[in-house]
Amino acid sequence: MEQVALRDVRSYPRLELELEAGLVLVTGRNGAGKTNLLEAVHLATQGLSFRTRQDGQIVRRGAEEALARVSGSRGAVAVESEVRISTREPKRIRWNGAALASAEELRSRLHALAFTPDRLAVVKGGPATRRAYFDRVLARTLPARADVPTAYAAALGQRNAALRRVAAGVSDASALEPWTNQVVALAEQLVEARMRVLELLAPAFAERAGELGLESASLGYDADPPSRTALDERLPRDLERGTTGLGPHLDEIRILAGDRDLRTYGSQGEQRMAVLSLLLAESEVLADQVGVPPLLLLDDALSELDADRRRVLSDRLGASGQTLVTATGAEALPLAPAQLLVVTPGSIESG
């Protein structure tokens, strides 16, 4: 990414910004608009915000439309991405001047990974949060299987609806048959795809975590897709509850340091290191797959890390392609960035 143009995106009425390759440090006091800048870049490259799914919240207060545009190069190929959000019309996305049908299509062409403090929920949150996170990683790293989690969720929803109809006496038990068969087939595909994703991430995750001082880090997923026999055996309970009680929608993915599950036995600092290590691991996997590292957007990633770990992380980020990191002051970064940006409300200047 070389240029960013924003108009009426949250904090910025209008902004034209040139970015250097490498590690870009974005500084400013709390509330100045650092996170909003990263959010706008994420919008322009991924078609959505990392903070909200309500597009109207991205538009600057008092405005009716917001525009985020980035241009630069992907390897040796020049690219430009533009996302326009209106409070009155559907979102419009353009890639090199041509309209795209969806944000998913944009994300298939341009990768960007974000860290925010609330991403610690990947480790400290419940199993559903981890499943959702790794299924998003699945979509990025195994694009041919990107629709498997969605297809499984749709079949599961249909089976649950059929269970409730059968239990209410308004449908025959035979109505369950096609949905049960789909759930069994798609569950097997989903478990296999998740295992493949964890295999891809595990080596780099362990190495990056070890560099940050989180020793013997690993990912655990001991899941078996439900068989048709198993689902048939628990049918009475599923009918009573109106939901399917077996399947990968209930699986746990564990993030470990040695034999410690970091959800329960990890400090907040260790949980932060684990999430950052996952991001770095995915970045390496994507770089190996497509030959170009993804854009990294890290909001307040350096806090709660001691000086040694900040240096290790900064060195790694400096070698990872283009990265934008926010901090309240330049002293948070223990090396000289390729570019220093100072944010004040509504504007950005080179430091």
C-alpha positions as CSV (number, residue, x, y, z in Angstrom):
1,M,0.0,0.0,0.0
2,E,1.4,3.4,-1.0
3,Q,-1.5,5.8,-0.8
4,V,-4.6,6.1,1.4
5,A,-7.5,8.4,0.7
6,L,-10.3,8.8,3.2
7,R,-13.4,10.9,3.1
8,D,-15.9,11.1,6.0
9,V,-14.7,7.9,7.6
10,R,-15.3,8.2,11.3
11,S,-12.7,10.7,12.5
12,Y,-11.5,11.9,9.2
13,P,-13.4,14.5,7.1
14,R,-10.8,14.2,4.3
15,L,-7.4,12.7,4.3
16,E,-4.7,11.9,1.7
17,L,-1.8,9.9,3.0
18,E,1.3,8.3,1.5
19,L,2.7,5.3,3.3
20,E,6.2,3.8,3.2
21,A,6.9,0.1,2.8
22,G,7.9,-1.7,5.9
23,L,6.9,-0.9,9.5
24,V,4.8,2.2,9.9
25,L,4.3,3.5,13.5
26,V,1.1,5.5,14.1
27,T,1.2,7.5,17.3
28,G,-1.1,9.9,19.1
29,R,-2.9,10.4,22.4
30,N,-5.9,8.3,23.3
31,G,-8.9,9.2,21.3
32,A,-7.0,11.0,18.6
33,G,-8.1,8.6,15.8
34,K,-5.3,6.0,15.5
35,T,-7.6,3.0,15.6
36,N,-10.0,4.8,13.2
37,L,-7.1,5.0,10.7
38,L,-6.4,1.3,10.9
39,E,-10.2,0.6,10.7
40,A,-10.4,2.7,7.5
41,V,-7.5,0.8,5.9
42,H,-9.1,-2.5,6.9
43,L,-12.4,-1.3,5.3
44,A,-10.6,-0.4,2.1
45,T,-8.8,-3.7,1.8
46,Q,-11.3,-6.1,3.3
47,G,-14.6,-4.5,2.7
48,L,-15.6,-4.3,6.3
49,S,-14.6,-2.9,9.7
50,F,-12.8,-4.9,12.4
51,R,-14.9,-3.1,15.0
52,T,-18.5,-3.3,13.8
53,R,-20.7,-5.0,11.2
54,Q,-22.9,-2.0,11.1
55,D,-21.6,-0.1,8.1
56,G,-23.5,3.1,9.0
57,Q,-21.4,3.4,12.1
58,I,-18.3,3.9,10.0
59,V,-19.6,7.0,8.3
60,R,-18.5,10.2,10.0
61,R,-21.2,11.8,12.1
62,G,-23.2,14.3,10.1
63,A,-22.2,12.8,6.7
64,E,-24.2,10.6,4.4
65,E,-21.4,8.7,2.7
66,A,-17.9,7.5,3.4
67,L,-15.1,6.6,1.0
68,A,-11.9,4.6,1.8
69,R,-9.4,4.0,-1.0
70,V,-6.0,2.5,-1.0
71,S,-3.5,2.0,-3.8
72,G,-0.2,0.3,-4.1
73,S,1.3,-2.9,-5.3
74,R,0.8,-6.6,-4.7
75,G,4.1,-8.0,-5.6
76,A,4.9,-6.5,-9.0
77,V,1.2,-5.8,-9.8
78,A,-0.3,-2.3,-9.2
79,V,-3.6,-2.4,-7.3
80,E,-6.3,0.0,-6.2
81,S,-9.2,-0.9,-3.9
82,E,-12.1,1.4,-3.1
83,V,-15.0,1.0,-0.7
84,R,-17.9,3.4,-0.6
85,I,-20.5,3.3,2.2
86,S,-23.7,5.2,2.1
87,T,-26.5,5.6,4.7
88,R,-29.0,5.4,1.9
89,E,-27.6,2.9,-0.7
90,P,-25.8,-0.5,-0.7
91,K,-22.1,-0.7,-0.2
92,R,-20.1,-0.3,-3.4
93,I,-16.7,-2.0,-3.9
94,R,-14.3,-1.4,-6.8
95,W,-11.0,-3.2,-7.6
96,N,-8.8,-1.5,-10.1
97,G,-11.8,0.4,-11.3
98,A,-14.1,-2.6,-11.8
99,A,-17.1,-3.2,-9.5
100,L,-17.0,-6.3,-7.3
101,A,-20.1,-8.1,-6.2
102,S,-19.1,-8.6,-2.5
103,A,-16.6,-8.0,0.2
104,E,-15.8,-11.7,0.1
105,E,-14.5,-11.2,-3.5
106,L,-12.3,-8.3,-2.4
107,R,-10.9,-10.4,0.5
108,S,-10.0,-13.2,-1.9
109,R,-7.8,-10.7,-3.8
110,L,-6.2,-8.8,-1.0
111,H,-5.2,-10.1,2.5
112,A,-5.1,-8.0,5.6
113,L,-4.8,-9.3,9.2
114,A,-5.7,-7.2,12.2
115,F,-4.9,-7.3,15.9
116,T,-6.9,-5.4,18.5
117,P,-7.0,-5.8,22.2
118,D,-10.4,-7.4,22.1
119,R,-8.9,-10.2,20.0
120,L,-7.6,-11.7,23.3
121,A,-11.1,-13.3,23.4
122,V,-9.7,-15.8,20.9
123,V,-7.8,-17.3,23.8
124,K,-9.7,-16.1,26.9
125,G,-13.2,-16.4,25.5
126,G,-15.5,-19.5,25.1
127,P,-15.2,-22.3,22.5
128,A,-17.5,-20.5,20.1
129,T,-15.1,-17.6,19.8
130,R,-12.2,-19.9,18.9
131,R,-14.3,-21.9,16.4
132,A,-15.3,-18.7,14.7
133,Y,-11.7,-17.4,14.6
134,F,-10.2,-20.6,13.2
135,D,-13.0,-20.9,10.6
136,R,-12.1,-17.4,9.4
137,V,-8.5,-18.5,9.1
138,L,-9.7,-21.5,7.3
139,A,-11.5,-19.3,4.7
140,R,-8.3,-17.3,4.1
141,T,-5.7,-20.2,4.0
142,L,-7.9,-22.9,2.4
143,P,-10.0,-20.9,-0.1
144,A,-11.2,-24.0,-1.9
145,R,-12.9,-25.0,1.4
146,A,-14.0,-21.5,2.5
147,D,-17.7,-22.3,2.2
148,V,-17.6,-25.5,4.3
149,P,-18.3,-23.8,7.7
150,T,-21.2,-21.8,6.2
151,A,-22.6,-24.9,4.5
152,Y,-22.4,-26.9,7.7
153,A,-24.1,-24.1,9.7
154,A,-26.9,-23.9,7.1
155,A,-27.5,-27.7,7.2
156,L,-27.4,-27.7,11.0
157,G,-29.9,-24.9,11.1
158,Q,-32.3,-26.8,8.8
159,R,-31.9,-30.0,10.9
160,N,-32.6,-28.1,14.1
161,A,-35.7,-26.5,12.5
162,A,-36.9,-30.0,11.4
163,L,-36.3,-31.3,14.9
164,R,-38.6,-28.7,16.3
165,R,-41.3,-29.4,13.7
166,V,-41.2,-33.1,14.4
167,A,-41.3,-32.6,18.1
168,A,-44.3,-30.3,17.7
169,G,-46.1,-32.9,15.7
170,V,-46.4,-30.8,12.5
171,S,-43.9,-32.9,10.5
172,D,-43.0,-36.5,10.0
173,A,-39.7,-37.9,11.2
174,S,-38.7,-38.6,7.6
175,A,-38.3,-34.8,7.2
176,L,-35.0,-35.2,9.2
177,E,-33.5,-37.6,6.8
178,P,-31.9,-35.3,4.2
179,W,-30.7,-32.8,6.8
180,T,-29.1,-35.5,8.9
181,N,-27.3,-36.9,5.9
182,Q,-26.0,-33.4,5.0
183,V,-24.9,-32.7,8.6
184,V,-22.9,-35.9,8.7
185,A,-21.2,-35.3,5.3
186,L,-20.4,-31.6,6.0
187,A,-19.3,-32.3,9.6
188,E,-16.6,-34.6,8.2
189,Q,-15.4,-32.0,5.8
190,L,-15.4,-29.3,8.4
191,V,-13.4,-31.3,10.9
192,E,-10.9,-32.3,8.2
193,A,-10.5,-28.7,7.1
194,R,-10.0,-27.4,10.7
195,M,-7.4,-30.1,11.3
196,R,-5.6,-29.1,8.1
197,V,-5.6,-25.4,9.2
198,L,-4.1,-26.2,12.5
199,E,-1.4,-28.3,10.8
200,L,-0.6,-25.3,8.7
201,L,-0.4,-22.9,11.6
202,A,1.2,-25.1,14.2
203,P,4.9,-24.9,13.3
204,A,5.1,-21.1,12.8
205,F,2.8,-20.6,15.8
206,A,5.1,-22.6,18.1
207,E,8.2,-20.8,16.7
208,R,6.8,-17.3,17.0
209,A,5.4,-17.9,20.4
210,G,8.8,-19.3,21.5
211,E,10.5,-16.1,20.3
212,L,8.1,-14.1,22.5
213,G,8.9,-16.3,25.5
214,L,5.8,-18.5,25.4
215,E,7.5,-21.9,25.4
216,S,6.0,-25.2,24.0
217,A,3.0,-23.5,22.5
218,S,0.7,-25.7,20.5
219,L,-2.9,-26.0,19.2
220,G,-5.1,-28.9,20.2
221,Y,-8.2,-30.2,18.4
222,D,-9.1,-33.8,19.1
223,A,-12.4,-34.0,17.3
224,D,-14.3,-36.8,15.5
225,P,-17.2,-35.9,13.2
226,P,-20.5,-37.5,14.3
227,S,-21.6,-40.6,12.5
228,R,-25.1,-41.3,11.3
229,T,-25.4,-44.0,14.0
230,A,-24.4,-41.6,16.7
231,L,-26.9,-39.0,15.6
232,D,-29.7,-41.6,15.4
233,E,-28.9,-42.9,18.9
234,R,-29.3,-39.4,20.4
235,L,-32.4,-38.5,18.4
236,P,-34.8,-38.6,21.4
237,R,-32.7,-36.0,23.2
238,D,-32.3,-33.9,20.1
239,L,-36.0,-33.9,19.7
240,E,-36.6,-33.0,23.3
241,R,-34.1,-30.0,23.1
242,G,-34.8,-29.0,19.5
243,T,-31.1,-28.8,18.7
244,T,-28.4,-31.2,17.4
245,G,-26.2,-32.3,20.3
246,L,-23.3,-33.7,18.4
247,G,-21.0,-32.1,15.8
248,P,-18.2,-29.7,15.1
249,H,-20.4,-26.8,16.1
250,L,-19.7,-27.9,19.7
251,D,-16.0,-28.7,19.3
252,E,-13.2,-27.1,21.4
253,I,-10.0,-25.9,19.9
254,R,-7.4,-25.5,22.6
255,I,-4.5,-23.0,22.7
256,L,-1.7,-24.4,24.9
257,A,1.6,-23.7,26.5
258,G,3.0,-27.1,27.4
259,D,0.1,-28.9,29.2
260,R,-1.5,-25.6,30.2
261,D,-4.7,-24.4,28.5
262,L,-4.1,-20.7,28.2
263,R,-7.8,-19.9,28.5
264,T,-7.8,-21.0,32.1
265,Y,-4.2,-21.0,33.1
266,G,-2.6,-18.3,31.1
267,S,-1.8,-14.7,32.2
268,Q,-3.1,-11.8,30.2
269,G,0.4,-11.3,28.9
270,E,0.6,-14.9,27.7
271,Q,-2.8,-14.7,26.1
272,R,-1.6,-11.6,24.2
273,M,1.5,-13.3,23.1
274,A,-0.5,-16.3,21.9
275,V,-2.9,-14.1,19.8
276,L,0.0,-12.2,18.3
277,S,1.8,-15.5,17.5
278,L,-1.3,-16.8,15.7
279,L,-1.5,-13.7,13.6
280,L,2.2,-13.9,12.7
281,A,1.8,-17.6,11.9
282,E,-1.1,-17.0,9.6
283,S,0.8,-14.2,7.9
284,E,3.6,-16.6,7.1
285,V,1.3,-19.3,5.8
286,L,-0.4,-16.8,3.5
287,A,2.9,-15.4,2.3
288,D,4.0,-18.9,1.4
289,Q,0.8,-19.6,-0.4
290,V,0.5,-16.5,-2.5
291,G,4.0,-15.2,-2.6
292,V,3.1,-11.9,-1.0
293,P,2.8,-11.2,2.8
294,P,-0.5,-9.8,4.0
295,L,-0.9,-6.3,5.3
296,L,-0.8,-6.3,9.1
297,L,-2.8,-3.8,11.2
298,L,-1.9,-3.9,14.9
299,D,-3.7,-1.7,17.3
300,D,-2.1,-1.3,20.7
301,A,-0.2,-4.5,20.3
302,L,2.9,-3.4,22.2
303,S,1.3,-2.6,25.5
304,E,1.7,-5.2,28.3
305,L,4.9,-6.5,26.7
306,D,8.2,-5.9,28.3
307,A,11.1,-4.3,26.5
308,D,12.7,-7.6,25.3
309,R,9.4,-8.9,23.9
310,R,8.6,-5.6,22.2
311,R,12.0,-5.8,20.5
312,V,11.4,-9.3,19.3
313,L,7.9,-8.5,18.0
314,S,9.2,-5.3,16.3
315,D,12.0,-7.2,14.6
316,R,9.6,-9.8,13.3
317,L,7.1,-7.2,12.1
318,G,9.8,-5.2,10.4
319,A,10.5,-8.3,8.3
320,S,6.9,-9.2,7.5
321,G,6.1,-6.8,4.6
322,Q,4.0,-3.8,5.3
323,T,2.7,-3.3,8.9
324,L,0.8,-0.5,10.6
325,V,1.2,-0.4,14.4
326,T,-0.4,2.1,16.8
327,A,1.0,3.3,20.1
328,T,0.6,6.4,22.2
329,G,4.2,7.3,21.8
330,A,7.2,6.6,19.6
331,E,9.1,5.2,22.6
332,A,6.9,2.1,22.6
333,L,8.7,0.8,19.5
334,P,12.3,-0.2,20.3
335,L,13.5,0.3,16.7
336,A,13.3,3.0,14.1
337,P,10.2,2.5,12.0
338,A,10.2,3.0,8.2
339,Q,7.8,5.8,8.8
340,L,6.4,7.7,11.9
341,L,2.9,9.2,11.7
342,V,1.5,11.5,14.4
343,V,-2.3,11.6,14.7
344,T,-4.2,14.5,16.0
345,P,-8.0,14.6,15.8
346,G,-9.0,14.8,12.1
347,S,-5.4,14.9,10.7
348,I,-2.1,13.0,10.3
349,E,1.4,14.3,9.9
350,S,4.8,12.7,9.4
351,G,6.8,12.6,12.6
